[in-house]
Amino acid sequence: MFKQYLLKSPLLLALLSGLLLSASFTSYLFWLSFVSFVPLFLLVKQLFDQKISTLKFIQLNGLMFLLWNALTTWWISLASVGGSIMAIVANSILMCMFFSMPFLLQKKYSKSLSLWWIIPFWISFEYLHYHWDLMWPWLCLGNVFAFAPWMVQWYELTGTSGGTLWILASNIIITQYIINGFATQWLIKNVINILVIPIVVSLSLLIYRSKALPNNFSDSLNVLIVQPNVDPYNDKFYIEPLIQVNAMYQQIKPFLNDSIDVIVLPETFITENIYEGSMFEMIQYPSIRYLYDSILMKYPTINIITGANTFKVYSDKDKIPATARQNSEGMFYDIFNTALCLSKDTIQIFHKSKLVPGVEKMPYPEIFKPLENLAIDLGGTTGSLGQQDQPSLLFVKNKIPVATIICYESVFSDFVSKFFKIGAKALFIITNDGWWGDTPGYYQHLMFGRLRSIENRTYIARSANTGISAVIDPLGNILQQTNYWTREHLIAKIPLQKNASIYSRIGDIISPANVLFLVLFLFRILFPIMRK
């Protein structure tokens, strides 16, 4: 009876799909993702059976995606209500467009329904969200398994795009069963697809439960991870920088000794605007001078990795980026969200590459630069920041290469893998998760880091200012973690990777392949029309 009532209520189908997708991104309800698209696929069947109009189909899709986006990422509104509304609505429209298009094209030109064509469209949509200026991969389907690392140990082969493919395929198979019933012909046709699920889960669980990491680690780093817990709204960018640095030093002073190799401090811990000049010039800034005098001069073998605000001035001979600003004297300069690696003899610099749209970067600054003052103000520097085009490594303790990822960058699966392709031995994540308050936002961000550890088979040291700091092993287990919104520290031994994982070496191949399939599909549909 419920099945018949559900099929007669298109609105209920749309609402149910939105609720299921939202719930799947909530802690341990990830398994709902395997059925979350089923109600929406049943709407597709009603479209082809002419039980609902094309306009109603699009409206219901839009409602579903709006519900999913709003219920899952509502916490953005704590930073900006207007900005969150724009982001949620824009992403819902994009999702609706990419989901509806394959079925509308099939209905108009091929007259036959194949649910499988949603796969190249949807994975191409996710691929777009990893690479364009409006990047927002937070809701990529493969991320739901961050809450179940035991299910996706095979991410070291595919990355999160493999999880997206798995979820879509599972939803299609279940929908086909509902439509066709448990017929022998259907069972024979789909037996391979059906068997893949338990086989994949069983093998992944076997790897996870064995707790047998590959023999791929040799030396290690003794790391002191600091969570200073400075309120980003009321204190961090308003209290004197030296007061904050001194408070951090007093926090960790009892635990400093020659056995510590690296101290990891969170994103933008140094709030002064540091000029990227020579080491002599940079060390004159009070915050950096304090760290040198109090720590590095006393313990010369220690490295400090810290977030900072830095700026670079361009000369007349330099190519001026679109993000550059101009001061009253006519000089061009860029401001960066930066990771500094301080040692007794050197200062290394890494600039954040993946910037948050509308906060750290005005999308397509070549076009919209005049609007950059409308960027959401989260304290510190706003407007379009400069960025680094290619990954680069920081070197600690006798030239050991490590990847340092700043905040939002840890959501980018393929991007993080590039650091290990060029030789990273461990991963440091520095972030400031306090913007979103005590909401699912900071917790989801922590969980996504577990997927990066599996994909690259690496240990992670994560320093969060007001979120949760943690140590994560290559199986995605959180070995140590702090509490939320507390001043704490962690001391951990971080083993160093000897060889990159398969995913680190080859990157994401599923997404580009699906983009190619999408192009072929569109060519197959549209070419006969263009010839007329």
HUNOR-V11464 format. One record per run of one state. SS is the DSSP state (hx for helix, st for strand, lp for the rest). FROM is the first residue (numbers start at 1). LEN is the number of residues. If there is no record, write none. Layout:
# HUNOR-V11464
ss=[SS,SS]
from=[FROM,FROM]
len=[LEN,LEN]
This chain:
# HUNOR-V11464
ss=[lp,hx,lp,hx,lp,hx,lp,hx,lp,hx,lp,hx,lp,hx,lp,hx,lp,hx,lp,hx,lp,hx,lp,hx,lp,hx,lp,st,lp,hx,lp,st,lp,st,lp,hx,lp,hx,lp,st,lp,st,lp,st,lp,st,lp,st,lp,st,lp,hx,lp,st,lp,st,hx,lp,hx,lp,st,lp,hx,lp,hx,lp,st,lp,st,lp,st,lp,st,lp,hx,lp,hx,lp]
from=[1,2,8,10,25,30,35,38,49,54,79,81,111,115,132,137,140,141,148,149,152,155,159,160,181,184,211,217,228,241,256,262,265,270,276,279,283,286,297,303,314,325,327,332,343,347,352,357,358,361,362,365,375,394,397,400,407,412,413,422,427,432,433,437,440,457,460,465,470,473,478,482,488,498,502,507,510,532]
len=[1,6,2,15,5,5,3,11,5,25,2,30,4,17,5,3,1,7,1,3,3,4,1,21,3,27,6,11,13,15,6,3,5,6,3,4,3,11,6,11,11,2,5,11,4,5,5,1,3,1,3,10,19,3,3,7,5,1,9,5,5,1,4,3,17,3,5,5,3,5,4,6,10,4,5,3,22,1]
